[in-house]
Every structure is written in structure tokens, then in C-alpha cells.
Amino acid sequence: TADRSFSALPPAVQNISLYEPYGDLVDGNRGLIEFNDLLEKPIETFQYLLATCEKSSVALTNCILHLDVLFMATSNEQHLTSFKEHPAFTSFKGRLELIRAPYMRDYNVEAEIYRTRMTPEVAGKPIAPHALESAALWAVLTRMRLPDAEAYPENVQELIRALTPMDKARLYATGDVPRGLGMEDARALQSAIGLLLEEHADNPYYEGGFGASPRLIQTLLFNAAHNEAFETLSPLAIRMELEELLRNRSVYSFLQMEPESGYYDAEAFIQIVEEHWLDVVDTELREAMGLVSEEQYLQIFSRYITQISHQAKGEKLTNPISGDLEPVDERLMLETEESFGAVGEPRDFREGMIGRIAAWAIDNPGEPIHYTMLFPELFEAMRTSFHEKQRSGIQGIRNSIERHLMEGPGALPHRERERVTEILKNLEERYGYSVETAREVLPYLFMTRYI
């Protein structure tokens, strides 16, 4: 009509929008919009963002879209480096805030991410304890960068120089220092964790900027779950997939890196992860059998210190049950010293122990004594001694456990069956081992550690 006003339209169509903007910019207005892998696209597809960020508006054919929105985008380092060489980067630089988001360096947190996506229902089979942690640990080890010891304070330089990728991964995940460090060295190393995390922050080749991606590990986990050679998704199935991955080194740049001082060695990391996993399974089996656990080492040591301190003072001990005063237990002290591998006269050894504790208490008034850090060499000797004694116990029941898992409970005499059933029940209730996962994991532990 000649009259272009709305009033000239029939009432039925007066409220119909003939031109209506739509799309992500409209839906995300008054909120946040993310451009995924932005720099993989030609720059012409997002050059309009320059004017949009400047004016907070977009001119469309029939209207102007006013925006109140936060723009975010993701990219990898390779595309960003290329983008910085583009002539238009200078214009973008003034409107960008670059935020570095390295790959995870805490394998426990990364394992939790996989746990939300890889469930027994998704895998189609049981998932063995520590399987996802093993995959996450291998990924994190591929992301560790060799530290430059000279960049650290003098008191920690030798400690930093001795750090392996596994030591670094443990520090980041749990704060645990390598075994064998004294208390002062342990404290110094723990205080340097922040420096380790930030050491290469200003370097384009920063820690966490390379290595296996979570996307790669998720694909690997799915492949391992579908491997029909394994009854469960276990570290054994994951190892097979990792070995297959290493046959295609040309596909991934982190697999082409030259190993240096134990770092950047993806193939060696497979064995390191397996040894770590077997250590954990071995400890869980010992505790399920009622053998000495890590917590009991400290109890044994504390009891020994109580005995020798009372002996040095010429005092008797109070029996915790009867309340009677009793002399110190010489047999207990000698047995503990035997596990230490102590040599020489017992009295001299005990006086040296007490003197070491007294010297530390004088230098650190009011602080609790951490025996594991004050006497790391004795705890290591004690672990080795008890482990050797426990080997015979595990070897003695190994065949019974394997027969129970492979042939069923009826294959064993009544007493053996009760003992094995109790061990497997403890493994399930304490650590989550089903019959299927125990059947896959325990024989491998026995084969590698006890035969």
C-alpha cells in the first residue's frame, strides 16, 4: 500500500515480525559466547568481531543488533603462534586477553574427569581399580618438563636436579616427596612446588602445553574398553593401547620428542606407570591379607622409640590393659633393630637415635616430630625387611587364590577356601575389586612379582 505504517496493515498481521535476528549472537546476548577452536577457521569468518567488540553492536541488513556479551574463544598453541604472524593480529591484540590453559598436571584430578565419562555402563564391562588413574598418570608424565635446577634457590638445586617425572607428578598430585629425603630436604622441596608449577610460564614451550591430550586419552580408554582380549577395562588393556599408540609416532608431536634425563620418554613412562600400579596392588593385597601396612610401620617405629626412651631413663612402662608397670621389652627392640639392619652394639644405636630426636626437638621447639622424615633410611629398611618376610606368605597362598579365581571356590579344601574368600572379600570391600577384575589383575601381579 502507499501507507507504509503498521496501522495500514490488517490487524491479524500487525504483530508478525517480518525481520527477526536469530543465531548464537542473539541467544548468547546478556551472557557468554564461546568460539571453539576459533583460529582453525579463516580469519575472514571472524574479522567482524573487531568492530563488534569496539562498538558493542552488529549492523544487520534490516536492523542493528546491540550486544552486552562476553566473548571467549579457544585455540591451541600452534594456531596461536601462526595467528601472531598474521598482519591483522595487531588489531586483535588490543581487544584480546590471552589466558593460558595448560593440560592438567594433577593425575588424580584428571582421573576424576575420565571417571565421569567412562563408567562400567559406557565401557560395557567392569573397570578395574586404578585403571583410569594409570591412564591419567601416563598422560601427565608426557606433559612434565625437565626443570632447570640453576633457576632455583641453592638449598633446593640438588633436589630439583634429582627429580624424575614421576617424582614431579607425585609432588603436584599429593605433595609427597621422594622416599629417602630427610625432614629439612622434604620441607625445602615442598616449598618449591609453586616455583616448579610456574617455572616455564613465560616460555612458549611451557609445562602442560605439550603431551597427551585428554581427548586422546579418552579415545584410548574407549579402545581399551572394546578390546575383547580383556574381560575388564584394566591397566593391562590400557597398556596394550598405549603400545599401539607408540607405533604411530609420526601422528603426535609429543611422541617425537627426544628423551632427556628421563623426561619426554613416552615409551619408558608405560613401564613406570605399570610399576607404580603394581606397587599399589601389591600393597592392597598385603593389607587384605592382614600383613603389615604403611600405617603400621609408623606404629611399630613409635612403639620402638617409646621403649628405648624409657630404657634410657631407667623407667618402666605402663601396661595399657592392666595398668601395671612393666620393664621394657628387649625382644621387641631387638626385632625392630633387626628390621632396620642395625649393626654394632644395641645400646650405642639406641643412644644415637635418642640424640638425633633430641637435637631436632631443640632446633624445632613445639613442632611435632615426623619420624618418617627424620629417619627416612630406617623406614625404607623396615619396608624392605617386612616385604621380604611377607613374600613367603603371599607365595604360599598364591596358587590357592589363582585356583579359586580360575576354577571356582569348590576347587579348594574348606580351610583354604575360607582364607581365600576372606582375602577377596577384603579386596572388594576396601578397594573395589570384583571377581572379574581380581581374576585379571592378581595373576599378573603374581607372575611379575612372585614367580
C-alpha positions as CSV (number, residue, x, y, z in Angstrom):
1,T,0.0,0.0,0.0
2,A,1.0,3.6,-0.3
3,D,0.8,3.9,3.5
4,R,3.8,2.0,4.9
5,S,2.7,2.4,8.6
6,F,1.7,-0.6,10.7
7,S,-1.8,0.8,11.2
8,A,-2.4,0.3,7.5
9,L,-1.9,-3.5,7.8
10,P,-4.7,-5.8,8.7
11,P,-4.9,-6.3,12.5
12,A,-4.2,-10.1,12.1
13,V,-0.7,-9.4,10.8
14,Q,0.3,-6.2,12.6
15,N,2.3,-8.2,15.3
16,I,4.1,-10.5,13.0
17,S,7.9,-9.8,12.8
18,L,8.9,-9.7,9.2
19,Y,12.5,-9.3,10.1
20,E,13.8,-11.1,13.2
21,P,17.5,-11.6,14.0
22,Y,18.5,-15.1,15.2
23,G,21.6,-17.1,15.9
24,D,24.2,-17.5,18.6
25,L,24.8,-13.8,19.0
26,V,21.1,-13.3,19.8
27,D,20.8,-16.4,22.0
28,G,24.0,-15.6,23.9
29,N,23.2,-11.9,24.5
30,R,23.5,-10.7,28.1
31,G,25.6,-13.8,28.7
32,L,28.7,-15.5,27.3
33,I,29.6,-16.9,23.8
34,E,32.4,-19.3,23.2
35,F,34.1,-19.8,19.9
36,N,35.5,-23.3,19.9
37,D,38.9,-23.6,18.1
38,L,38.5,-20.2,16.7
39,L,41.8,-19.9,15.0
40,E,41.3,-23.1,12.9
41,K,38.9,-21.0,10.8
42,P,39.9,-18.4,8.1
43,I,40.3,-15.0,9.7
44,E,37.6,-13.6,7.4
45,T,35.0,-15.6,9.2
46,F,35.6,-13.8,12.5
47,Q,37.1,-10.4,11.5
48,Y,33.7,-8.8,12.2
49,L,34.5,-9.3,15.9
50,L,36.9,-6.4,15.8
51,A,34.1,-3.8,15.1
52,T,31.7,-5.8,17.3
53,C,34.0,-5.6,20.4
54,E,34.6,-1.9,19.7
55,K,31.0,-0.8,19.2
56,S,29.1,-3.5,21.1
57,S,26.8,-3.8,18.1
58,V,26.4,-5.6,14.8
59,A,24.9,-4.0,11.7
60,L,22.5,-6.4,10.0
61,T,20.6,-5.9,6.8
62,N,17.4,-4.6,8.4
63,C,18.4,-3.7,11.9
64,I,21.2,-3.1,14.3
65,L,21.9,-5.7,17.0
66,H,23.1,-4.2,20.3
67,L,25.1,-6.6,22.4
68,D,26.0,-7.0,26.0
69,V,28.1,-10.1,26.0
70,L,31.4,-11.7,26.9
71,F,33.2,-13.3,24.0
72,M,35.5,-16.3,24.7
73,A,37.5,-18.4,22.3
74,T,39.8,-21.4,22.5
75,S,42.8,-22.3,20.4
76,N,45.9,-24.4,20.6
77,E,49.5,-23.1,20.8
78,Q,50.3,-23.9,17.1
79,H,47.4,-22.0,15.7
80,L,48.0,-19.1,18.1
81,T,51.7,-18.9,17.0
82,S,50.6,-18.7,13.4
83,F,48.0,-16.1,14.1
84,K,50.6,-13.9,15.7
85,E,52.4,-13.7,12.3
86,H,49.2,-12.5,10.6
87,P,49.1,-8.8,9.7
88,A,45.7,-8.5,11.4
89,F,46.9,-9.8,14.8
90,T,48.0,-6.2,15.8
91,S,44.3,-5.1,15.6
92,F,43.1,-8.1,17.5
93,K,45.8,-7.9,20.2
94,G,44.3,-4.7,21.7
95,R,41.0,-6.4,22.1
96,L,42.2,-9.8,23.4
97,E,43.2,-11.0,26.8
98,L,45.2,-14.3,26.4
99,I,44.7,-16.8,29.2
100,R,46.9,-19.8,29.2
101,A,45.1,-23.1,30.0
102,P,47.7,-25.9,30.1
103,Y,46.8,-29.6,30.2
104,M,46.2,-31.0,33.7
105,R,49.3,-31.8,35.8
106,D,47.5,-33.5,38.7
107,Y,46.7,-37.1,37.6
108,N,44.2,-37.6,40.4
109,V,42.0,-34.7,39.2
110,E,42.4,-35.9,35.6
111,A,41.3,-39.4,36.6
112,E,38.2,-37.9,38.1
113,I,37.4,-36.3,34.7
114,Y,37.6,-39.7,33.0
115,R,35.6,-41.3,35.7
116,T,32.6,-39.1,34.9
117,R,32.7,-40.2,31.3
118,M,34.0,-43.8,31.4
119,T,31.6,-45.8,33.6
120,P,31.0,-49.6,33.5
121,E,27.9,-49.0,31.5
122,V,29.7,-47.0,28.9
123,A,32.7,-49.4,28.9
124,G,30.3,-52.4,28.7
125,K,32.5,-54.2,31.2
126,P,33.8,-53.8,34.8
127,I,36.5,-51.2,35.3
128,A,39.5,-52.3,37.4
129,P,40.6,-50.2,40.3
130,H,43.4,-47.7,39.3
131,A,42.8,-48.2,35.5
132,L,41.7,-44.6,34.9
133,E,44.4,-43.3,37.3
134,S,47.0,-45.2,35.2
135,A,45.9,-43.6,32.0
136,A,45.8,-40.2,33.6
137,L,49.3,-40.7,35.2
138,W,50.8,-41.7,31.8
139,A,49.3,-38.6,30.2
140,V,50.6,-36.3,32.9
141,L,54.1,-37.8,32.7
142,T,54.2,-36.9,29.0
143,R,53.5,-33.3,29.9
144,M,56.3,-32.9,32.5
145,R,59.2,-30.6,31.5
146,L,62.8,-31.1,32.7
147,P,63.4,-28.4,35.4
148,D,66.4,-26.1,35.2
149,A,67.9,-26.5,38.7
150,E,70.0,-23.3,38.3
151,A,66.8,-21.3,38.4
152,Y,66.0,-22.3,42.0
153,P,67.4,-21.3,45.4
154,E,70.7,-23.0,46.2
155,N,69.2,-25.1,49.1
156,V,66.9,-27.0,46.6
157,Q,69.1,-27.1,43.5
158,E,70.3,-30.6,44.0
159,L,66.9,-31.8,45.0
160,I,65.4,-30.3,41.8
161,R,68.2,-31.8,39.7
162,A,67.4,-35.3,41.1
163,L,63.6,-35.0,40.4
164,T,62.2,-37.6,38.0
165,P,59.0,-37.1,36.0
166,M,57.3,-39.5,38.5
167,D,58.6,-37.5,41.4
168,K,57.2,-34.4,39.9
169,A,53.8,-35.9,39.2
170,R,53.6,-37.1,42.8
171,L,54.6,-33.7,44.1
172,Y,51.9,-32.0,42.1
173,A,49.1,-34.5,42.9
174,T,49.8,-35.3,46.6
175,G,52.7,-33.2,47.8
176,D,54.6,-36.4,48.6
177,V,58.4,-36.0,48.3
178,P,60.7,-38.9,47.1
179,R,61.4,-41.5,49.6
180,G,64.7,-41.2,51.5
181,L,64.7,-37.4,51.9
182,G,65.3,-36.0,55.4
183,M,62.9,-33.6,57.0
184,E,64.7,-30.4,56.0
185,D,65.1,-31.5,52.4
186,A,61.5,-32.6,52.3
187,R,60.3,-29.3,53.6
188,A,62.5,-27.4,51.2
189,L,61.2,-29.4,48.2
190,Q,57.6,-29.0,49.2
191,S,58.1,-25.2,49.5
192,A,59.4,-25.2,45.9
193,I,56.2,-26.7,44.4
194,G,54.8,-23.3,43.4
195,L,58.1,-22.5,41.7
196,L,58.0,-25.7,39.8
197,L,54.5,-25.1,38.6
198,E,55.4,-21.6,37.3
199,E,58.9,-22.2,36.1
200,H,58.2,-22.1,32.4
201,A,55.1,-19.9,32.5
202,D,56.7,-17.2,30.3
203,N,58.1,-19.7,27.8
204,P,56.1,-20.7,24.7
205,Y,57.3,-24.2,25.4
206,Y,55.7,-24.3,28.9
207,E,54.9,-27.3,31.0
208,G,51.4,-28.6,30.2
209,G,51.5,-27.0,26.8
210,F,52.5,-30.3,25.2
211,G,52.0,-34.0,25.8
212,A,49.0,-36.3,25.5
213,S,45.7,-34.5,25.4
214,P,42.6,-35.6,27.4
215,R,40.8,-36.1,24.1
216,L,43.5,-38.6,23.1
217,I,43.3,-40.5,26.4
218,Q,39.5,-40.7,26.2
219,T,39.8,-42.3,22.8
220,L,42.4,-44.6,24.1
221,L,40.2,-45.6,27.0
222,F,37.2,-46.4,24.7
223,N,39.5,-48.5,22.5
224,A,40.8,-50.4,25.6
225,A,37.2,-51.0,26.7
226,H,36.3,-52.5,23.4
227,N,39.4,-54.8,23.4
228,E,37.8,-58.3,23.5
229,A,41.1,-59.8,24.7
230,F,40.4,-58.5,28.2
231,E,37.5,-59.2,30.5
232,T,37.7,-55.8,32.2
233,L,39.0,-52.3,31.5
234,S,42.2,-52.7,33.4
235,P,45.7,-51.2,33.2
236,L,46.7,-54.2,31.2
237,A,44.2,-53.3,28.4
238,I,45.4,-49.7,28.6
239,R,49.0,-50.7,28.3
240,M,48.2,-52.5,25.1
241,E,46.6,-49.4,23.6
242,L,49.5,-47.3,24.7
243,E,51.9,-49.6,23.0
244,E,49.8,-49.4,19.8
245,L,49.8,-45.6,20.1
246,L,53.6,-45.6,20.1
247,R,53.7,-47.4,16.8
248,N,52.3,-44.2,15.2
249,R,54.8,-41.6,16.5
250,S,54.5,-39.5,13.4
251,V,50.9,-38.6,14.2
252,Y,51.7,-36.9,17.5
253,S,54.5,-34.3,18.0
254,F,55.0,-35.2,21.7
255,L,55.9,-38.8,20.7
256,Q,58.7,-37.4,18.5
257,M,60.5,-35.5,21.3
258,E,64.0,-36.7,22.2
259,P,64.2,-38.2,25.8
260,E,66.3,-36.1,28.1
261,S,67.3,-37.1,31.7
262,G,64.2,-39.4,31.9
263,Y,61.8,-36.7,30.6
264,Y,59.9,-36.8,27.2
265,D,60.2,-40.6,27.1
266,A,56.6,-41.8,26.4
267,E,57.7,-45.4,26.0
268,A,59.6,-45.6,29.3
269,F,56.6,-44.0,31.0
270,I,54.5,-47.0,30.2
271,Q,56.7,-49.2,32.4
272,I,56.9,-46.5,35.1
273,V,53.1,-46.4,35.3
274,E,52.9,-50.2,35.4
275,E,55.4,-50.4,38.2
276,H,53.5,-47.8,40.2
277,W,50.3,-49.6,39.6
278,L,51.8,-53.0,40.7
279,D,53.2,-51.3,43.8
280,V,49.7,-50.2,44.7
281,V,48.1,-53.6,44.0
282,D,50.8,-55.3,46.0
283,T,50.2,-53.1,49.0
284,E,46.4,-53.6,48.8
285,L,46.9,-57.4,48.6
286,R,49.2,-57.4,51.7
287,E,46.7,-55.3,53.6
288,A,43.8,-57.5,52.5
289,M,45.8,-60.5,53.9
290,G,46.3,-58.7,57.2
291,L,50.0,-58.2,56.7
292,V,51.9,-55.1,57.8
293,S,50.5,-51.9,56.2
294,E,52.1,-48.5,55.7
295,E,50.3,-47.1,58.8
296,Q,51.6,-50.0,60.9
297,Y,55.2,-49.1,60.1
298,L,54.7,-45.8,62.0
299,Q,53.1,-47.7,64.9
300,I,56.0,-50.1,65.1
301,F,58.5,-47.3,65.0
302,S,56.7,-45.2,67.6
303,R,56.5,-48.2,69.9
304,Y,60.2,-48.8,69.5
305,I,61.0,-45.1,70.3
306,T,58.9,-45.4,73.5
307,Q,60.7,-48.5,74.5
308,I,64.2,-47.1,74.1
309,S,63.4,-43.7,75.6
310,H,62.1,-45.4,78.8
311,Q,65.1,-47.7,78.9
312,A,67.4,-44.6,78.6
313,K,65.7,-43.0,81.6
314,G,65.6,-46.2,83.6
315,E,61.8,-46.1,83.7
316,K,59.2,-48.9,83.4
317,L,56.3,-48.8,81.0
318,T,52.6,-48.8,82.0
319,N,50.7,-51.8,80.6
320,P,47.7,-50.2,78.6
321,I,45.4,-53.1,79.6
322,S,46.3,-53.9,83.2
323,G,47.8,-50.6,84.2
324,D,50.7,-52.4,85.8
325,L,54.3,-51.1,85.5
326,E,56.4,-53.5,83.4
327,P,60.1,-53.5,82.2
328,V,60.9,-52.5,78.6
329,D,60.6,-55.3,76.1
330,E,64.1,-56.1,75.0
331,R,63.0,-58.7,72.4
332,L,60.7,-56.2,70.7
333,M,63.6,-53.7,70.5
334,L,66.0,-56.2,69.0
335,E,63.4,-57.4,66.5
336,T,62.8,-53.8,65.3
337,E,66.5,-53.1,65.1
338,E,66.9,-56.2,63.0
339,S,64.4,-54.8,60.6
340,F,66.4,-51.6,60.5
341,G,69.5,-53.6,59.6
342,A,71.2,-52.0,62.6
343,V,74.9,-53.0,63.2
344,G,77.1,-52.7,66.3
345,E,76.1,-52.5,69.9
346,P,72.3,-52.0,70.5
347,R,73.0,-49.5,73.3
348,D,75.1,-47.3,71.0
349,F,72.5,-47.5,68.3
350,R,69.7,-46.5,70.7
351,E,71.6,-43.6,72.2
352,G,72.3,-42.3,68.7
353,M,68.5,-42.5,67.9
354,I,67.6,-40.6,71.0
355,G,70.3,-38.0,70.4
356,R,69.0,-37.4,66.9
357,I,65.5,-36.8,68.1
358,A,66.7,-34.5,70.9
359,A,68.8,-32.4,68.5
360,W,65.8,-32.0,66.2
361,A,63.5,-31.0,69.0
362,I,65.9,-28.4,70.2
363,D,66.1,-26.9,66.7
364,N,62.3,-27.1,66.2
365,P,60.7,-26.3,69.5
366,G,57.0,-27.0,69.8
367,E,56.7,-28.8,66.4
368,P,55.5,-32.4,66.2
369,I,58.2,-35.0,65.2
370,H,57.6,-36.7,61.8
371,Y,59.6,-39.9,62.2
372,T,59.2,-40.9,58.5
373,M,61.1,-37.7,57.5
374,L,63.6,-37.7,60.4
375,F,64.6,-41.3,59.9
376,P,63.8,-42.0,56.2
377,E,66.5,-44.6,55.8
378,L,65.2,-46.7,58.7
379,F,61.7,-46.7,57.3
380,E,63.0,-47.8,53.9
381,A,65.0,-50.6,55.5
382,M,61.9,-51.6,57.6
383,R,59.7,-51.7,54.5
384,T,62.2,-53.9,52.7
385,S,62.7,-56.2,55.6
386,F,58.9,-56.7,56.2
387,H,58.3,-57.1,52.4
388,E,60.8,-59.9,52.2
389,K,59.2,-61.7,55.2
390,Q,55.8,-61.2,53.7
391,R,56.8,-62.7,50.3
392,S,56.7,-66.2,51.6
393,G,53.2,-65.7,53.0
394,I,51.9,-64.4,49.6
395,Q,53.7,-67.1,47.7
396,G,52.2,-69.7,50.0
397,I,48.7,-68.7,49.1
398,R,49.2,-67.6,45.5
399,N,48.2,-70.9,44.0
400,S,45.1,-71.1,46.1
401,I,44.0,-67.6,45.1
402,E,44.6,-68.4,41.4
403,R,42.7,-71.7,41.6
404,H,39.8,-70.0,43.4
405,L,39.6,-67.3,40.7
406,M,40.0,-69.6,37.7
407,E,38.3,-72.8,38.8
408,G,35.8,-71.6,41.4
409,P,35.6,-71.9,45.2
410,G,34.9,-75.7,45.0
411,A,38.5,-76.3,43.8
412,L,39.9,-75.7,47.3
413,P,39.7,-77.5,50.6
414,H,37.4,-75.9,53.2
415,R,40.1,-74.1,55.2
416,E,41.9,-72.8,52.2
417,R,38.6,-71.7,50.7
418,E,37.7,-69.7,53.8
419,R,41.1,-67.9,53.8
420,V,41.0,-67.0,50.1
421,T,37.3,-65.9,50.4
422,E,38.2,-63.6,53.2
423,I,41.1,-62.0,51.2
424,L,39.0,-61.5,48.1
425,K,36.2,-60.1,50.3
426,N,38.6,-57.6,51.8
427,L,39.9,-56.6,48.4
428,E,36.3,-56.0,47.2
429,E,35.1,-54.1,50.2
430,R,38.2,-51.9,50.8
431,Y,39.4,-51.3,47.2
432,G,36.6,-52.3,44.8
433,Y,38.0,-55.4,43.2
434,S,35.2,-57.5,41.7
435,V,35.8,-61.2,40.9
436,E,36.4,-60.2,37.2
437,T,38.9,-57.5,38.0
438,A,40.7,-59.7,40.6
439,R,40.9,-62.5,38.1
440,E,42.6,-60.3,35.6
441,V,44.9,-58.3,37.9
442,L,46.1,-60.7,40.6
443,P,47.6,-63.4,38.4
444,Y,49.6,-60.7,36.6
445,L,50.8,-59.4,39.9
446,F,51.9,-62.9,40.9
447,M,53.6,-63.5,37.6
448,T,55.6,-60.3,37.7
449,R,56.4,-60.0,41.4
450,Y,56.2,-63.5,42.9
451,I,57.4,-66.1,40.4
